[in-house]
Amino acid sequence: MNTRKYLLALTSMALVFTSMTWGADDKDQSDIDKRIDASARVLSEVMGTPDKAIPDKIMSDAKCIAVVPSMIKIAVGFGGNHGKGIATCRTADGWSAPAPITVTGGSWGLQLGGQAVDLVMIVTNDQGMEHLLSSHFKLGGDASAAAGPVGRDAAADTDIKMRAEVLTYSRARGLFAGVDLSGSAISQDKDETRILFGKMVSFEDILRGRVPPPTGSEPFLAVVRKYSIQAKDQAENTNLK
């Protein structure tokens, strides 16, 4: 009788643990889906305001695009930031499946306060793309970075900032502008990669287009395609004038 009760107790505990695990997986799946949708919304809203958007020249030539919605910036003597988002790179067949990323970093300064900002990063050349494919690199260290110019018609191709491998932007309280993120590290979010693809997939395989986009990634990829193609058309029309 005692043995039977013991086995029954173990079985009950196992069922409770399993249900808790399923619940956590459902929450994680929901979180990554929400992050993809939020990234699509951020990019769409940013590009939907011509006088404050990323220049067409930058979007049309972008090698990779990364969006981190609601990155947390905290500062009490020592400033820091942490956020999760997704990235996609241009391939021979279009844009790759989205790859989950994390952004972490800090800066010293007499600061006090905290805020959540939306972050957009544009990889401008092949060298910057190689840094991103490495699955971990530091802005301003491994890859040169600069605050990106703003305005759909901005002559960014003649700007010194175009020499940077990564152009960075932030949006807070409705304001969109270039931001200096030197010292911040960009890494593959391995936990969310497993959740999104059902298994661990390397950063390079995802961003080089070797795996198909998972279910739920279309909202973000549709926005990327829309504005990269639109920007290309706008840039070509400008060159013809």
TORLOTOR-968849 format. One record per residue: residue number from 1; chain; x negated, y negated, z of N, C-alpha, C in turn. Coordinates in Angstrom, 1 decimal. Example, Ala and Ser with C-alpha at 12.3 -4.5 7.8 and 13.67 -1.06 7.14 Angstrom:
(1,A,(-13.2,5.7,7.8),(-12.3,4.5,7.8),(-13.2,3.3,7.8)) (2,A,(-12.8,2.2,7.1),(-13.7,1.1,7.1),(-12.9,0.0,7.9)) 
***
This chain:
(1,A,(-0.8,1.2,0.0),(0.0,0.0,0.0),(-0.9,-1.3,0.0)) (2,A,(-1.9,-1.3,0.9),(-2.8,-2.4,0.9),(-3.5,-2.6,-0.4)) (3,A,(-3.9,-1.5,-1.0),(-4.6,-1.6,-2.3),(-3.7,-2.2,-3.4)) (4,A,(-2.4,-1.7,-3.3),(-1.4,-2.2,-4.3),(-1.2,-3.7,-4.1)) (5,A,(-1.1,-4.2,-2.9),(-1.0,-5.6,-2.6),(-2.2,-6.4,-3.0)) (6,A,(-3.4,-5.8,-2.8),(-4.6,-6.5,-3.2),(-4.7,-6.7,-4.7)) (7,A,(-4.3,-5.6,-5.5),(-4.3,-5.7,-6.9),(-3.3,-6.7,-7.4)) (8,A,(-2.1,-6.7,-6.8),(-1.0,-7.6,-7.2),(-1.5,-9.1,-6.9)) (9,A,(-2.2,-9.3,-5.8),(-2.7,-10.6,-5.6),(-3.8,-11.1,-6.6)) (10,A,(-4.6,-10.1,-7.0),(-5.7,-10.4,-8.0),(-5.0,-10.8,-9.3)) (11,A,(-4.0,-10.0,-9.7),(-3.3,-10.2,-10.9),(-2.6,-11.6,-11.0)) (12,A,(-2.0,-11.9,-9.8),(-1.3,-13.2,-9.7),(-2.3,-14.4,-9.9)) (13,A,(-3.5,-14.2,-9.2),(-4.5,-15.2,-9.3),(-5.0,-15.4,-10.7)) (14,A,(-5.2,-14.2,-11.4),(-5.7,-14.3,-12.8),(-4.7,-15.0,-13.7)) (15,A,(-3.4,-14.7,-13.5),(-2.4,-15.4,-14.3),(-2.3,-16.9,-14.0)) (16,A,(-2.5,-17.3,-12.8),(-2.5,-18.7,-12.5),(-3.7,-19.4,-13.1)) (17,A,(-4.9,-18.7,-13.0),(-6.1,-19.3,-13.6),(-6.0,-19.4,-15.1)) (18,A,(-5.4,-18.4,-15.7),(-5.2,-18.4,-17.2),(-4.3,-19.5,-17.6)) (19,A,(-3.2,-19.7,-16.9),(-2.2,-20.8,-17.2),(-2.9,-22.1,-17.0)) (20,A,(-3.7,-22.3,-16.0),(-4.4,-23.5,-15.8),(-5.4,-23.8,-16.9)) (21,A,(-6.1,-22.8,-17.4),(-7.0,-22.9,-18.5),(-6.3,-23.3,-19.8)) (22,A,(-5.1,-22.6,-20.0),(-4.3,-23.0,-21.2),(-3.9,-24.4,-21.1)) (23,A,(-3.5,-24.9,-19.9),(-3.0,-26.2,-19.8),(-4.1,-27.2,-20.0)) (24,A,(-5.3,-26.9,-19.6),(-6.5,-27.8,-19.8),(-6.8,-27.8,-21.3)) (25,A,(-6.7,-26.6,-22.0),(-7.0,-26.6,-23.4),(-6.0,-27.5,-24.2)) (26,A,(-4.7,-27.4,-23.8),(-3.7,-28.2,-24.4),(-3.9,-29.7,-24.2)) (27,A,(-4.4,-30.0,-23.0),(-4.6,-31.4,-22.7),(-5.8,-31.9,-23.6)) (28,A,(-6.9,-31.1,-23.7),(-8.1,-31.4,-24.4),(-7.7,-31.6,-25.9)) (29,A,(-6.9,-30.6,-26.4),(-6.5,-30.7,-27.8),(-5.7,-32.0,-28.0)) (30,A,(-4.8,-32.3,-27.1),(-4.0,-33.5,-27.2),(-4.9,-34.8,-27.2)) (31,A,(-6.0,-34.8,-26.3),(-6.9,-35.9,-26.2),(-7.6,-36.1,-27.5)) (32,A,(-8.2,-35.1,-28.2),(-8.9,-35.3,-29.4),(-8.0,-35.7,-30.5)) (33,A,(-6.8,-35.2,-30.6),(-5.8,-35.7,-31.6),(-5.5,-37.2,-31.4)) (34,A,(-5.3,-37.5,-30.1),(-5.0,-38.9,-29.8),(-6.2,-39.8,-30.2)) (35,A,(-7.4,-39.3,-30.0),(-8.6,-40.1,-30.4),(-8.7,-40.3,-31.9)) (36,A,(-8.4,-39.3,-32.6),(-8.4,-39.4,-34.1),(-7.4,-40.4,-34.5)) (37,A,(-6.2,-40.3,-34.0),(-5.1,-41.3,-34.4),(-5.5,-42.7,-34.0)) (38,A,(-6.1,-42.9,-32.8),(-6.5,-44.2,-32.3),(-7.6,-44.8,-33.2)) (39,A,(-8.5,-43.9,-33.6),(-9.6,-44.4,-34.5),(-9.1,-44.8,-35.8)) (40,A,(-8.1,-44.1,-36.3),(-7.4,-44.5,-37.6),(-6.8,-45.9,-37.4)) (41,A,(-6.1,-46.1,-36.3),(-5.4,-47.3,-36.1),(-6.3,-48.5,-35.9)) (42,A,(-7.4,-48.3,-35.2),(-8.4,-49.3,-35.0),(-9.0,-49.8,-36.4)) (43,A,(-9.4,-48.8,-37.2),(-10.0,-49.2,-38.5),(-9.0,-49.9,-39.4)) (44,A,(-7.8,-49.4,-39.4),(-6.7,-50.0,-40.2),(-6.4,-51.4,-39.8)) (45,A,(-6.3,-51.6,-38.5),(-6.0,-53.0,-38.0),(-7.2,-54.0,-38.3)) (46,A,(-8.4,-53.5,-38.1),(-9.6,-54.3,-38.4),(-9.6,-54.7,-39.9)) (47,A,(-9.5,-53.7,-40.8),(-9.6,-54.0,-42.2),(-8.3,-54.7,-42.7)) (48,A,(-7.2,-54.7,-42.0),(-6.0,-55.4,-42.4),(-6.0,-56.9,-42.2)) (49,A,(-7.1,-57.4,-41.6),(-7.2,-58.8,-41.4),(-8.4,-59.3,-42.2)) (50,A,(-8.1,-59.8,-43.5),(-9.2,-60.1,-44.4),(-10.3,-61.0,-43.9)) (51,A,(-9.9,-62.1,-43.2),(-10.9,-63.1,-42.8),(-11.7,-62.6,-41.6)) (52,A,(-11.3,-61.5,-41.0),(-12.1,-61.0,-39.8),(-12.5,-59.5,-40.0)) (53,A,(-12.3,-59.0,-41.2),(-12.7,-57.6,-41.5),(-14.1,-57.4,-41.8)) (54,A,(-14.5,-56.1,-41.9),(-15.9,-55.8,-42.3),(-16.0,-56.1,-43.8)) (55,A,(-17.1,-56.8,-44.2),(-17.2,-57.2,-45.6),(-17.0,-56.0,-46.6)) (56,A,(-16.4,-56.3,-47.8),(-16.2,-55.3,-48.8),(-17.5,-54.6,-49.2)) (57,A,(-18.5,-55.4,-49.4),(-19.8,-54.8,-49.8),(-20.3,-53.7,-48.8)) (58,A,(-20.1,-54.0,-47.6),(-20.6,-53.0,-46.6),(-19.7,-51.8,-46.6)) (59,A,(-18.4,-51.9,-46.7),(-17.5,-50.8,-46.7),(-17.7,-49.9,-48.0)) (60,A,(-17.9,-50.6,-49.1),(-18.0,-49.9,-50.4),(-19.3,-49.1,-50.5)) (61,A,(-20.4,-49.5,-49.8),(-21.7,-48.9,-49.8),(-21.9,-48.0,-48.6)) (62,A,(-21.0,-48.0,-47.6),(-21.2,-47.2,-46.4),(-21.6,-45.8,-46.6)) (63,A,(-22.6,-45.3,-45.9),(-22.9,-43.9,-46.0),(-22.1,-43.1,-44.9)) (64,A,(-21.9,-43.7,-43.8),(-21.1,-43.1,-42.7),(-20.3,-44.2,-42.0)) (65,A,(-19.2,-43.8,-41.4),(-18.4,-44.7,-40.6),(-18.0,-44.0,-39.3)) (66,A,(-18.2,-44.7,-38.2),(-17.9,-44.1,-36.9),(-17.0,-45.1,-36.1)) (67,A,(-16.0,-44.6,-35.4),(-15.1,-45.5,-34.7),(-15.0,-44.9,-33.2)) (68,A,(-15.1,-45.8,-32.3),(-15.0,-45.4,-30.9),(-13.9,-46.3,-30.3)) (69,A,(-12.7,-45.8,-30.2),(-11.6,-46.6,-29.6),(-11.7,-46.7,-28.1)) (70,A,(-11.5,-47.9,-27.5),(-11.5,-48.1,-26.1),(-12.8,-47.6,-25.4)) (71,A,(-13.9,-48.0,-25.9),(-15.2,-47.8,-25.2),(-15.2,-48.6,-23.9)) (72,A,(-15.6,-48.0,-22.8),(-15.6,-48.7,-21.5),(-16.9,-49.4,-21.3)) (73,A,(-16.8,-50.7,-21.0),(-18.0,-51.5,-20.7),(-17.9,-51.9,-19.2)) (74,A,(-18.8,-51.5,-18.4),(-18.8,-51.9,-17.0),(-20.0,-52.6,-16.6)) (75,A,(-19.9,-53.6,-15.8),(-21.1,-54.4,-15.4),(-20.9,-54.9,-14.0)) (76,A,(-21.8,-54.5,-13.1),(-21.9,-55.0,-11.7),(-23.4,-55.0,-11.4)) (77,A,(-24.1,-56.0,-11.9),(-25.5,-56.1,-11.7),(-26.2,-55.3,-12.9)) (78,A,(-25.8,-54.0,-13.0),(-26.3,-53.2,-14.1),(-25.2,-52.9,-15.0)) (79,A,(-25.4,-53.3,-16.3),(-24.3,-53.1,-17.3),(-24.4,-51.7,-18.0)) (80,A,(-23.3,-51.2,-18.3),(-23.4,-49.9,-19.0),(-22.1,-49.7,-19.9)) (81,A,(-22.2,-48.7,-20.8),(-21.0,-48.4,-21.6),(-20.9,-46.9,-21.9)) (82,A,(-19.7,-46.5,-22.1),(-19.5,-45.1,-22.4),(-18.2,-45.0,-23.2)) (83,A,(-18.3,-44.2,-24.3),(-17.1,-44.0,-25.1),(-17.2,-42.7,-25.9)) (84,A,(-16.0,-42.3,-26.4),(-15.9,-41.1,-27.3),(-15.2,-41.6,-28.5)) (85,A,(-15.6,-41.0,-29.7),(-15.0,-41.4,-30.9),(-15.3,-40.3,-32.0)) (86,A,(-15.2,-40.7,-33.2),(-15.4,-39.8,-34.3),(-16.2,-40.5,-35.4)) (87,A,(-16.9,-39.6,-36.2),(-17.6,-40.2,-37.3),(-17.4,-39.3,-38.6)) (88,A,(-17.5,-39.9,-39.7),(-17.4,-39.2,-41.0),(-18.5,-39.8,-42.0)) (89,A,(-19.0,-38.9,-42.8),(-20.0,-39.4,-43.8),(-19.6,-39.1,-45.2)) (90,A,(-20.1,-39.9,-46.1),(-19.7,-39.8,-47.5),(-20.4,-38.5,-48.1)) (91,A,(-19.7,-37.7,-48.9),(-20.3,-36.5,-49.5),(-20.0,-36.6,-51.0)) (92,A,(-20.5,-35.6,-51.7),(-20.2,-35.6,-53.2),(-18.8,-35.4,-53.5)) (93,A,(-18.0,-34.8,-52.5),(-16.6,-34.5,-52.7),(-15.7,-35.5,-52.0)) (94,A,(-16.2,-36.6,-51.5),(-15.4,-37.5,-50.7),(-16.0,-37.7,-49.3)) (95,A,(-15.1,-37.8,-48.3),(-15.6,-38.0,-46.9),(-15.5,-36.7,-46.2)) (96,A,(-16.5,-36.5,-45.3),(-16.5,-35.3,-44.5),(-15.5,-35.2,-43.5)) (97,A,(-15.3,-34.0,-42.9),(-14.4,-33.8,-41.7),(-15.0,-34.7,-40.6)) (98,A,(-14.1,-35.2,-39.7),(-14.5,-36.0,-38.6),(-15.3,-35.2,-37.6)) (99,A,(-16.4,-35.8,-37.1),(-17.3,-35.2,-36.1),(-17.1,-36.0,-34.8)) (100,A,(-16.8,-35.3,-33.7),(-16.7,-36.0,-32.4),(-18.0,-36.5,-31.9)) (101,A,(-18.1,-37.7,-31.4),(-19.3,-38.3,-30.9),(-19.1,-39.0,-29.6)) (102,A,(-20.2,-39.2,-28.9),(-20.2,-40.0,-27.6),(-21.2,-41.1,-27.8)) (103,A,(-20.9,-42.2,-27.2),(-21.8,-43.4,-27.2),(-22.1,-43.7,-25.7)) (104,A,(-23.3,-43.7,-25.3),(-23.7,-44.1,-23.9),(-24.9,-45.0,-24.0)) (105,A,(-25.0,-45.9,-23.0),(-26.1,-46.8,-22.9),(-25.9,-47.8,-21.8)) (106,A,(-26.9,-48.7,-21.7),(-26.8,-49.7,-20.6),(-27.8,-50.8,-20.9)) (107,A,(-27.5,-51.9,-20.2),(-28.4,-53.1,-20.3),(-28.4,-53.8,-19.0)) (108,A,(-29.6,-54.3,-18.6),(-29.7,-55.0,-17.4),(-29.2,-56.5,-17.5)) (109,A,(-28.8,-57.0,-16.5),(-28.3,-58.4,-16.5),(-27.5,-58.8,-15.3)) (110,A,(-27.4,-60.0,-15.0),(-26.5,-60.5,-14.0),(-25.1,-60.5,-14.5)) (111,A,(-24.4,-59.4,-14.4),(-23.1,-59.3,-15.0),(-22.1,-58.9,-13.9)) (112,A,(-20.8,-59.2,-14.1),(-19.8,-58.8,-13.2),(-18.5,-58.6,-13.9)) (113,A,(-17.9,-57.5,-13.9),(-16.6,-57.3,-14.6),(-16.6,-56.0,-15.4)) (114,A,(-15.6,-55.8,-16.1),(-15.4,-54.6,-17.0),(-14.4,-54.8,-18.0)) (115,A,(-14.5,-54.1,-19.1),(-13.5,-54.2,-20.2),(-13.6,-53.0,-21.1)) (116,A,(-12.5,-52.8,-21.8),(-12.5,-51.7,-22.8),(-12.6,-52.4,-24.2)) (117,A,(-13.4,-51.9,-25.1),(-13.6,-52.5,-26.4),(-13.5,-51.4,-27.4)) (118,A,(-13.0,-51.7,-28.6),(-13.0,-50.8,-29.8),(-14.3,-51.0,-30.5)) (119,A,(-15.0,-50.0,-30.8),(-16.3,-50.1,-31.5),(-16.3,-49.4,-32.9)) (120,A,(-16.8,-50.1,-33.9),(-17.0,-49.6,-35.2),(-18.4,-49.7,-35.6)) (121,A,(-19.0,-48.6,-36.1),(-20.3,-48.6,-36.6),(-20.4,-48.1,-38.1)) (122,A,(-21.2,-48.8,-38.9),(-21.3,-48.5,-40.3),(-22.8,-48.2,-40.5)) (123,A,(-23.0,-46.9,-41.0),(-24.4,-46.5,-41.4),(-24.6,-47.0,-42.8)) (124,A,(-25.6,-47.8,-43.1),(-25.7,-48.5,-44.4),(-26.6,-47.8,-45.4)) (125,A,(-27.5,-46.8,-45.0),(-28.4,-46.2,-45.9),(-28.7,-44.8,-45.6)) (126,A,(-29.5,-44.1,-46.4),(-29.8,-42.7,-46.2),(-30.6,-42.4,-45.0)) (127,A,(-31.5,-43.3,-44.7),(-32.3,-43.1,-43.5),(-31.4,-43.2,-42.2)) (128,A,(-30.5,-44.1,-42.2),(-29.6,-44.2,-41.0),(-28.7,-42.9,-41.0)) (129,A,(-28.3,-42.4,-42.1),(-27.5,-41.2,-42.2),(-28.3,-40.0,-41.6)) (130,A,(-29.6,-39.9,-41.9),(-30.4,-38.8,-41.4),(-30.5,-38.9,-39.9)) (131,A,(-30.6,-40.1,-39.3),(-30.6,-40.2,-37.9),(-29.3,-39.7,-37.3)) (132,A,(-28.2,-40.0,-37.9),(-26.9,-39.6,-37.4),(-26.8,-38.1,-37.5)) (133,A,(-27.3,-37.5,-38.6),(-27.2,-36.0,-38.8),(-28.0,-35.3,-37.8)) (134,A,(-29.0,-35.9,-37.1),(-29.8,-35.3,-36.1),(-29.0,-34.9,-34.9)) (135,A,(-27.8,-35.5,-34.7),(-26.9,-35.2,-33.6),(-27.3,-36.0,-32.3)) (136,A,(-28.4,-36.7,-32.3),(-28.7,-37.6,-31.2),(-29.8,-38.6,-31.6)) (137,A,(-29.4,-39.9,-31.5),(-30.4,-40.9,-31.8),(-30.0,-42.2,-31.0)) (138,A,(-31.0,-43.1,-30.9),(-30.8,-44.3,-30.1),(-30.8,-45.5,-31.0)) (139,A,(-29.8,-46.3,-30.9),(-29.7,-47.6,-31.7),(-30.8,-48.5,-31.2)) (140,A,(-31.5,-49.1,-32.2),(-32.6,-50.0,-31.9),(-33.9,-49.3,-31.5)) (141,A,(-33.8,-48.0,-31.4),(-35.0,-47.2,-31.1),(-35.3,-46.3,-32.3)) (142,A,(-34.6,-45.2,-32.4),(-34.7,-44.3,-33.6),(-34.2,-45.0,-34.9)) (143,A,(-33.1,-45.7,-34.8),(-32.5,-46.3,-35.9),(-32.4,-47.8,-35.7)) (144,A,(-32.7,-48.6,-36.7),(-32.6,-50.1,-36.5),(-31.1,-50.4,-36.6)) (145,A,(-30.7,-51.3,-35.7),(-29.3,-51.7,-35.6),(-29.2,-53.2,-35.5)) (146,A,(-28.0,-53.8,-35.9),(-27.8,-55.2,-35.9),(-26.3,-55.4,-35.8)) (147,A,(-25.9,-56.6,-35.2),(-24.5,-57.0,-35.2),(-24.1,-57.3,-36.6)) (148,A,(-23.0,-56.7,-37.0),(-22.6,-56.8,-38.4),(-21.9,-58.1,-38.7)) (149,A,(-22.0,-58.6,-40.0),(-21.3,-59.8,-40.4),(-19.8,-59.5,-40.5)) (150,A,(-19.0,-60.5,-40.4),(-17.6,-60.4,-40.4),(-17.0,-61.2,-41.6)) (151,A,(-15.9,-60.7,-42.2),(-15.2,-61.4,-43.2),(-15.3,-60.6,-44.5)) (152,A,(-14.1,-60.2,-45.1),(-14.1,-59.4,-46.2),(-14.9,-59.9,-47.4)) (153,A,(-15.0,-61.2,-47.5),(-15.7,-61.8,-48.7),(-17.1,-62.3,-48.3)) (154,A,(-17.6,-61.9,-47.1),(-18.9,-62.4,-46.6),(-20.0,-61.8,-47.6)) (155,A,(-21.0,-62.7,-47.9),(-22.1,-62.3,-48.8),(-23.1,-61.5,-48.0)) (156,A,(-22.7,-60.3,-47.5),(-23.6,-59.5,-46.6),(-24.8,-58.9,-47.3)) (157,A,(-24.7,-58.8,-48.7),(-25.9,-58.2,-49.4),(-27.1,-59.1,-49.3)) (158,A,(-26.9,-60.4,-49.1),(-28.0,-61.3,-49.0),(-28.4,-61.6,-47.6)) (159,A,(-27.7,-61.1,-46.6),(-27.9,-61.3,-45.2),(-29.1,-60.4,-44.7)) (160,A,(-29.9,-61.0,-43.8),(-31.0,-60.2,-43.2),(-30.5,-59.0,-42.5)) (161,A,(-29.2,-59.1,-42.0),(-28.7,-58.0,-41.2),(-28.5,-56.7,-42.0)) (162,A,(-28.5,-56.9,-43.4),(-28.3,-55.7,-44.2),(-29.5,-54.8,-44.2)) (163,A,(-30.6,-55.3,-43.6),(-31.8,-54.4,-43.5),(-31.6,-53.4,-42.5)) (164,A,(-30.7,-53.5,-41.6),(-30.4,-52.6,-40.5),(-29.8,-51.3,-41.0)) (165,A,(-30.2,-50.2,-40.4),(-29.7,-48.9,-40.8),(-28.2,-48.7,-40.3)) (166,A,(-27.9,-49.4,-39.2),(-26.6,-49.3,-38.6),(-26.1,-50.7,-38.2)) (167,A,(-24.9,-51.0,-38.7),(-24.3,-52.3,-38.4),(-23.2,-52.0,-37.4)) (168,A,(-23.1,-52.8,-36.3),(-22.2,-52.5,-35.2),(-21.2,-53.7,-35.0)) (169,A,(-20.0,-53.3,-34.7),(-18.9,-54.3,-34.4),(-18.2,-53.9,-33.2)) (170,A,(-17.5,-54.9,-32.5),(-16.6,-54.6,-31.4),(-15.4,-55.4,-31.5)) (171,A,(-14.3,-54.9,-30.9),(-13.1,-55.7,-30.8),(-12.6,-55.7,-29.4)) (172,A,(-12.4,-56.8,-28.8),(-11.9,-56.9,-27.5),(-10.9,-58.1,-27.4)) (173,A,(-9.8,-57.9,-26.8),(-8.8,-59.0,-26.6),(-8.4,-59.6,-28.0)) (174,A,(-8.4,-58.8,-29.0),(-8.0,-59.3,-30.3),(-9.1,-59.9,-31.2)) (175,A,(-10.3,-60.1,-30.6),(-11.4,-60.7,-31.3),(-12.3,-59.6,-31.9)) (176,A,(-12.6,-59.8,-33.1),(-13.5,-58.8,-33.8),(-14.8,-59.5,-34.2)) (177,A,(-15.9,-58.9,-33.8),(-17.2,-59.6,-34.1),(-18.3,-58.5,-34.1)) (178,A,(-19.5,-58.9,-34.6),(-20.6,-58.1,-34.5),(-21.1,-58.0,-33.1)) (179,A,(-21.7,-56.9,-32.7),(-22.1,-56.7,-31.3),(-23.5,-56.0,-31.3)) (180,A,(-24.3,-56.4,-30.3),(-25.7,-55.8,-30.2),(-25.6,-54.6,-29.3)) (181,A,(-25.8,-53.4,-29.8),(-25.7,-52.2,-29.0),(-27.1,-51.5,-28.9)) (182,A,(-28.1,-52.3,-29.0),(-29.5,-51.8,-28.9),(-29.6,-51.0,-27.6)) (183,A,(-30.2,-49.8,-27.6),(-30.4,-49.1,-26.4),(-29.3,-48.0,-26.2)) (184,A,(-28.2,-48.1,-26.9),(-27.1,-47.2,-26.8),(-27.5,-45.9,-27.6)) (185,A,(-27.1,-44.7,-27.0),(-27.4,-43.5,-27.7),(-26.1,-42.9,-28.3)) (186,A,(-26.3,-42.3,-29.5),(-25.2,-41.7,-30.2),(-25.4,-40.2,-30.2)) (187,A,(-24.5,-39.4,-29.7),(-24.7,-38.0,-29.7),(-23.5,-37.2,-30.1)) (188,A,(-23.7,-36.0,-30.5),(-22.5,-35.1,-30.9),(-21.8,-34.7,-29.6)) (189,A,(-20.5,-34.8,-29.6),(-19.7,-34.4,-28.4),(-19.4,-32.9,-28.7)) (190,A,(-20.2,-32.0,-28.1),(-20.1,-30.6,-28.3),(-18.8,-30.0,-27.8)) (191,A,(-18.4,-30.5,-26.6),(-17.2,-29.9,-26.1),(-16.0,-30.2,-27.0)) (192,A,(-15.9,-31.4,-27.5),(-14.7,-31.7,-28.3),(-14.9,-31.2,-29.7)) (193,A,(-16.1,-30.9,-30.1),(-16.3,-30.2,-31.4),(-15.7,-28.8,-31.3)) (194,A,(-16.0,-28.1,-30.2),(-15.4,-26.8,-30.1),(-13.9,-26.8,-30.1)) (195,A,(-13.3,-27.8,-29.4),(-11.9,-27.9,-29.4),(-11.3,-28.2,-30.8)) (196,A,(-11.9,-29.1,-31.5),(-11.4,-29.6,-32.8),(-11.5,-28.5,-33.8)) (197,A,(-12.6,-27.8,-33.8),(-12.9,-26.8,-34.9),(-12.6,-25.3,-34.4)) (198,A,(-12.4,-25.2,-33.1),(-12.2,-23.8,-32.6),(-13.4,-23.0,-32.3)) (199,A,(-14.6,-23.7,-32.6),(-15.9,-23.1,-32.4),(-16.9,-24.2,-32.5)) (200,A,(-18.2,-23.8,-32.1),(-19.2,-24.8,-32.2),(-19.7,-24.9,-33.7)) (201,A,(-19.7,-26.1,-34.2),(-20.2,-26.4,-35.6),(-21.2,-27.5,-35.5)) (202,A,(-22.3,-27.3,-36.2),(-23.4,-28.3,-36.1),(-23.0,-29.6,-36.7)) (203,A,(-23.5,-30.7,-36.2),(-23.3,-32.0,-36.6),(-23.5,-32.1,-38.1)) (204,A,(-24.7,-31.6,-38.6),(-25.0,-31.7,-40.0),(-24.1,-30.9,-40.9)) (205,A,(-23.6,-29.8,-40.4),(-22.6,-29.0,-41.3),(-21.3,-29.8,-41.4)) (206,A,(-20.9,-30.5,-40.3),(-19.7,-31.2,-40.4),(-19.8,-32.4,-41.3)) (207,A,(-20.9,-33.2,-41.1),(-21.0,-34.5,-41.8),(-21.5,-34.4,-43.2)) (208,A,(-22.0,-33.2,-43.6),(-22.4,-33.0,-45.0),(-21.3,-32.3,-45.7)) (209,A,(-20.1,-32.1,-45.1),(-19.0,-31.6,-45.8),(-18.9,-30.1,-46.0)) (210,A,(-19.7,-29.4,-45.1),(-19.8,-27.9,-45.3),(-18.6,-27.2,-44.6)) (211,A,(-17.8,-27.9,-43.9),(-16.6,-27.3,-43.2),(-15.4,-28.2,-43.6)) (212,A,(-14.2,-27.5,-43.8),(-13.0,-28.3,-44.2),(-12.5,-29.1,-43.0)) (213,A,(-11.9,-30.2,-43.3),(-11.3,-31.0,-42.2),(-10.2,-30.2,-41.4)) (214,A,(-10.3,-30.3,-40.1),(-9.3,-29.5,-39.3),(-8.0,-30.2,-39.3)) (215,A,(-6.9,-29.5,-38.9),(-5.6,-30.0,-38.8),(-5.6,-31.2,-37.9)) (216,A,(-4.9,-32.3,-38.4),(-4.8,-33.5,-37.5),(-5.8,-34.5,-37.9)) (217,A,(-6.8,-34.3,-38.7),(-7.8,-35.3,-39.1),(-7.4,-36.2,-40.2)) (218,A,(-6.3,-35.9,-40.9),(-6.0,-36.6,-42.1),(-5.7,-38.1,-41.9)) (219,A,(-5.0,-38.5,-40.8),(-4.8,-39.9,-40.6),(-6.0,-40.8,-40.6)) (220,A,(-7.1,-40.3,-40.0),(-8.3,-41.1,-40.0),(-9.0,-41.1,-41.4)) (221,A,(-9.1,-39.9,-42.0),(-9.7,-39.8,-43.3),(-9.0,-40.6,-44.3)) (222,A,(-7.6,-40.7,-44.2),(-6.8,-41.4,-45.2),(-7.2,-42.9,-45.1)) (223,A,(-7.3,-43.4,-43.9),(-7.7,-44.8,-43.7),(-9.1,-45.1,-44.2)) (224,A,(-10.0,-44.2,-44.0),(-11.4,-44.4,-44.5),(-11.4,-44.4,-46.0)) (225,A,(-10.7,-43.4,-46.6),(-10.6,-43.4,-48.1),(-10.0,-44.7,-48.6)) (226,A,(-8.9,-45.1,-48.0),(-8.2,-46.3,-48.5),(-9.1,-47.5,-48.5)) (227,A,(-9.7,-47.8,-47.4),(-10.5,-49.0,-47.3),(-11.9,-49.0,-48.0)) (228,A,(-12.4,-47.8,-48.1),(-13.7,-47.7,-48.8),(-13.5,-47.8,-50.3)) (229,A,(-12.4,-47.3,-50.8),(-12.0,-47.4,-52.3),(-11.6,-48.8,-52.6)) (230,A,(-10.7,-49.4,-51.7),(-10.3,-50.7,-51.9),(-11.4,-51.7,-51.8)) (231,A,(-12.4,-51.5,-50.9),(-13.5,-52.4,-50.8),(-14.4,-52.3,-52.1)) (232,A,(-14.5,-51.1,-52.6),(-15.3,-50.9,-53.8),(-14.7,-51.6,-55.0)) (233,A,(-13.4,-51.5,-55.1),(-12.7,-52.2,-56.2),(-12.8,-53.7,-56.1)) (234,A,(-12.7,-54.2,-54.8),(-12.9,-55.6,-54.6),(-14.3,-56.1,-54.9)) (235,A,(-15.2,-55.3,-54.5),(-16.7,-55.7,-54.7),(-17.0,-55.7,-56.2)) (236,A,(-16.4,-54.7,-57.0),(-16.7,-54.7,-58.4),(-16.0,-55.9,-59.1)) (237,A,(-14.8,-56.2,-58.7),(-14.1,-57.4,-59.2),(-14.8,-58.7,-59.0)) (238,A,(-15.4,-58.8,-57.8),(-16.2,-60.0,-57.4),(-17.4,-60.1,-58.3)) (239,A,(-18.1,-59.0,-58.6),(-19.3,-59.0,-59.4),(-19.0,-59.3,-60.8)) (240,A,(-17.8,-59.0,-61.3),(-17.4,-59.3,-62.7),(-17.1,-60.8,-62.9)) (241,A,(-16.8,-61.5,-61.8),(-16.4,-62.9,-61.9),(-17.6,-63.8,-62.2)) 
***
